[in-house]
Amino acid sequence: MDILRIIVAILLPPLGVFLQVGLGAQFWLNILLTLLGYIPGIVHAIWIIARR
């Protein structure tokens, strides 16, 4: 299941984080990072998925 989340995180980083943690602070942080730059959003999403 983590492989699917990582693939989703590469395509849509906030969705990958949402699937992992829901509508928490990490989700909103990832939206902010994705808006500031797509790559930081991807890195944060993969870090969140790999951490848990």
C-alpha positions as CSV (number, residue, x, y, z in Angstrom):
1,M,0.0,0.0,0.0
2,D,2.9,2.4,0.6
3,I,4.0,2.0,-3.0
4,L,0.6,3.2,-4.2
5,R,0.8,6.2,-1.7
6,I,4.3,7.1,-3.0
7,I,3.1,7.0,-6.6
8,V,0.1,9.2,-5.7
9,A,2.5,11.5,-3.7
10,I,4.6,12.0,-6.8
11,L,1.6,12.9,-8.9
12,L,-0.4,14.9,-6.3
13,P,1.6,15.4,-3.1
14,P,-1.3,16.7,-0.9
15,L,-3.4,13.6,-1.8
16,G,-0.6,11.3,-0.8
17,V,-0.3,13.0,2.6
18,F,-4.1,13.0,3.0
19,L,-4.2,9.3,2.4
20,Q,-1.6,8.8,5.1
21,V,-2.6,11.3,7.9
22,G,-6.0,12.8,7.0
23,L,-6.8,16.5,7.3
24,G,-4.2,17.4,9.9
25,A,-1.4,20.0,10.1
26,Q,0.9,17.9,7.9
27,F,-1.7,18.0,5.1
28,W,-2.0,21.8,5.2
29,L,1.8,22.2,5.4
30,N,2.1,20.0,2.3
31,I,-0.4,22.1,0.4
32,L,1.6,25.2,1.3
33,L,4.9,23.5,0.2
34,T,3.3,22.3,-3.0
35,L,2.1,25.9,-3.8
36,L,5.5,27.3,-3.1
37,G,7.2,24.7,-5.2
38,Y,6.2,21.3,-6.6
39,I,9.4,19.5,-5.6
40,P,9.3,20.5,-1.9
41,G,5.7,19.2,-1.7
42,I,6.8,15.9,-3.2
43,V,9.8,15.6,-0.8
44,H,7.6,16.3,2.2
45,A,4.9,13.9,1.1
46,I,7.4,11.0,0.6
47,W,9.0,11.8,3.9
48,I,5.6,11.6,5.7
49,I,4.7,8.3,4.0
50,A,8.1,6.8,4.6
51,R,8.2,7.9,8.3
52,R,5.0,6.0,9.3
